[in-house]
Amino acid sequence: MIDKQSYREAMARLGAAVNIVTTTDAAGPCGLTASAVCSVTDDPPTLLLCINRDSDMNEAFKASGVLCVNTLSAAQEHLSPIFASMTGATQEERFREAAWTTLSTGAPVLQNSVVSFDCRVKQFTEVGTHTVFFCEVDALQFGSEADGLIYFGRTYHRIVVAAA
């Protein structure tokens, strides 16, 4: 049996894109930082997202039925700790830190992100400590080909776009 700490150390060695995932609840726009996002299929275009069941945002995503996965550029790194609840910022304060728009679902879309996936939640299931959301992509917004941002080894790393 693999112990929890060994598994966490192994997962820290699996680099992942840094995303701000957003929705809207009765109080307005809300969101969190997530790296547990991946493609499921391209027909229909579907991704999955994992959110800790203890997160105060978990119920908001379940109730709204829509969300937007906004992949951060390296220049947007400062948003990650804000949306990860590391600064004490309220949801309202978090959204003042950047420019936002909406696409088809009405979930907040981060302007100038590398890419935004505007989604409808098709189903979710509870697995251990997390809720796994399966989300069908309704619309896409592509940003400029800015440098990307990944989280690896418990720190951020810039992914530089190669010159053409």
Secondary structure per residue as TSV (DSSP state, phi and psi in degrees):
chain	resnum	aa	ss	phi	psi
A	1	M	-	360.0	134.3
A	2	I	-	-86.9	129.9
A	3	D	-	-79.3	157.2
A	4	K	H	-56.2	-43.8
A	5	Q	H	-66.7	-40.2
A	6	S	H	-63.9	-42.1
A	7	Y	H	-62.9	-43.7
A	8	R	H	-61.1	-40.9
A	9	E	H	-63.9	-41.9
A	10	A	H	-62.9	-43.0
A	11	M	H	-67.2	-28.2
A	12	A	T	-64.7	-17.5
A	13	R	T	-95.9	8.4
A	14	L	S	-108.3	100.0
A	15	G	-	-64.0	146.2
A	16	A	E	-147.9	149.3
A	17	A	E	-63.2	150.9
A	18	V	-	-100.9	126.5
A	19	N	E	-127.9	146.9
A	20	I	E	-104.9	119.4
A	21	V	E	-105.1	129.6
A	22	T	E	-126.7	157.8
A	23	T	E	-156.0	-171.3
A	24	T	E	-132.8	133.8
A	25	D	E	-120.8	-169.0
A	26	A	T	-58.9	-28.7
A	27	A	T	-86.3	-9.6
A	28	G	E	122.2	-160.7
A	29	P	E	-63.9	142.7
A	30	C	E	-147.6	157.6
A	31	G	E	-169.7	171.0
A	32	L	E	-149.1	166.7
A	33	T	E	-90.7	136.7
A	34	A	E	-145.6	141.9
A	35	S	-	-115.2	-10.8
A	36	A	-	-86.1	73.1
A	37	V	E	-134.8	134.9
A	38	C	E	-155.9	162.7
A	39	S	E	-74.1	143.5
A	40	V	E	-106.7	-51.2
A	41	T	E	-159.0	159.0
A	42	D	E	-101.8	0.0
A	43	D	T	-142.3	93.6
A	44	P	T	-77.3	155.3
A	45	P	E	-58.9	115.7
A	46	T	E	-139.5	139.0
A	47	L	E	-126.0	165.8
A	48	L	E	-122.0	152.8
A	49	L	E	-138.5	134.8
A	50	C	E	-112.3	130.0
A	51	I	E	-129.3	134.4
A	52	N	E	-58.6	133.7
A	53	R	T	-64.9	-22.5
A	54	D	T	-81.3	-9.7
A	55	S	S	-64.7	136.0
A	56	D	T	-66.0	-13.6
A	57	M	T	-86.1	-18.3
A	58	N	H	-53.9	-50.0
A	59	E	H	-65.6	-33.0
A	60	A	H	-63.1	-41.9
A	61	F	H	-68.4	-38.4
A	62	K	H	-64.6	-44.6
A	63	A	H	-71.1	-38.0
A	64	S	H	-74.1	-36.4
A	65	G	-	76.9	1.7
A	66	V	E	-136.8	154.6
A	67	L	E	-161.6	163.6
A	68	C	E	-130.6	126.5
A	69	V	E	-95.6	113.4
A	70	N	E	-108.8	110.7
A	71	T	E	-82.9	121.8
A	72	L	-	-75.3	143.8
A	73	S	B	-85.2	166.3
A	74	A	G	-58.8	-34.9
A	75	A	G	-68.9	-15.2
A	76	Q	G	-101.1	11.5
A	77	E	T	-52.0	-36.7
A	78	H	T	-58.8	-22.2
A	79	L	H	-74.5	-28.0
A	80	S	H	-57.6	-53.9
A	81	P	H	-65.9	-29.0
A	82	I	H	-63.5	-48.6
A	83	F	H	-79.5	-10.6
A	84	A	T	-90.0	11.5
A	85	S	T	63.4	28.7
A	86	M	S	-93.2	-8.6
A	87	T	S	-112.4	-7.9
A	88	G	-	81.5	5.7
A	89	A	-	-68.1	138.6
A	90	T	-	-71.6	167.9
A	91	Q	H	-58.2	-43.4
A	92	E	H	-60.2	-43.5
A	93	E	H	-65.6	-37.1
A	94	R	H	-58.0	-44.1
A	95	F	H	-74.8	-14.1
A	96	R	T	-76.3	-13.4
A	97	E	T	-81.2	-4.3
A	98	A	S	-156.1	172.5
A	99	A	-	-95.5	138.5
A	100	W	E	-128.9	154.7
A	101	T	E	-143.7	-169.8
A	102	T	E	-137.5	161.0
A	103	L	-	-119.4	-136.7
A	104	S	S	-72.3	-32.3
A	105	T	S	-86.3	-17.9
A	106	G	-	90.5	-6.0
A	107	A	-	-69.8	145.8
A	108	P	E	-61.7	133.0
A	109	V	E	-114.6	123.4
A	110	L	E	-74.9	119.1
A	111	Q	T	-68.7	143.4
A	112	N	T	69.6	13.9
A	113	S	-	-71.3	164.2
A	114	V	S	-60.3	-46.4
A	115	V	E	-158.2	150.0
A	116	S	E	-125.9	133.2
A	117	F	E	-109.4	106.2
A	118	D	E	-88.0	117.5
A	119	C	E	-129.1	157.1
A	120	R	E	-112.2	130.6
A	121	V	E	-72.7	121.2
A	122	K	E	-93.7	-33.8
A	123	Q	E	-165.8	162.4
A	124	F	E	-145.4	155.7
A	125	T	E	-143.5	152.0
A	126	E	E	-93.6	128.1
A	127	V	E	-132.8	110.5
A	128	G	T	57.2	-123.7
A	129	T	T	-86.5	-0.7
A	130	H	E	-125.1	157.9
A	131	T	E	-100.9	131.1
A	132	V	E	-103.9	118.2
A	133	F	E	-100.1	131.1
A	134	F	E	-104.7	120.3
A	135	C	E	-126.2	126.0
A	136	E	E	-87.7	130.2
A	137	V	E	-78.9	121.1
A	138	D	E	-91.4	-36.2
A	139	A	E	-154.3	156.0
A	140	L	E	-124.4	147.5
A	141	Q	E	-131.3	120.2
A	142	F	E	-96.2	132.6
A	143	G	-	-90.7	-172.6
A	144	S	-	-69.7	166.0
A	145	E	-	-80.3	60.7
A	146	A	-	-74.9	165.0
A	147	D	-	-61.0	140.0
A	148	G	E	-86.0	176.1
A	149	L	E	-137.3	127.4
A	150	I	E	-125.3	159.5
A	151	Y	E	-112.1	119.3
A	152	F	E	-147.9	134.2
A	153	G	T	63.9	31.3
A	154	R	T	64.6	28.5
A	155	T	E	-150.5	163.3
A	156	Y	E	-84.9	146.7
A	157	H	E	-137.8	137.2
A	158	R	E	-84.3	133.2
A	159	I	E	-105.3	113.0
A	160	V	-	-86.4	132.0
A	161	V	-	-73.6	126.5
A	162	A	-	-69.8	143.0
A	163	A	-	-67.7	142.6
A	164	A	-	-76.5	360.0
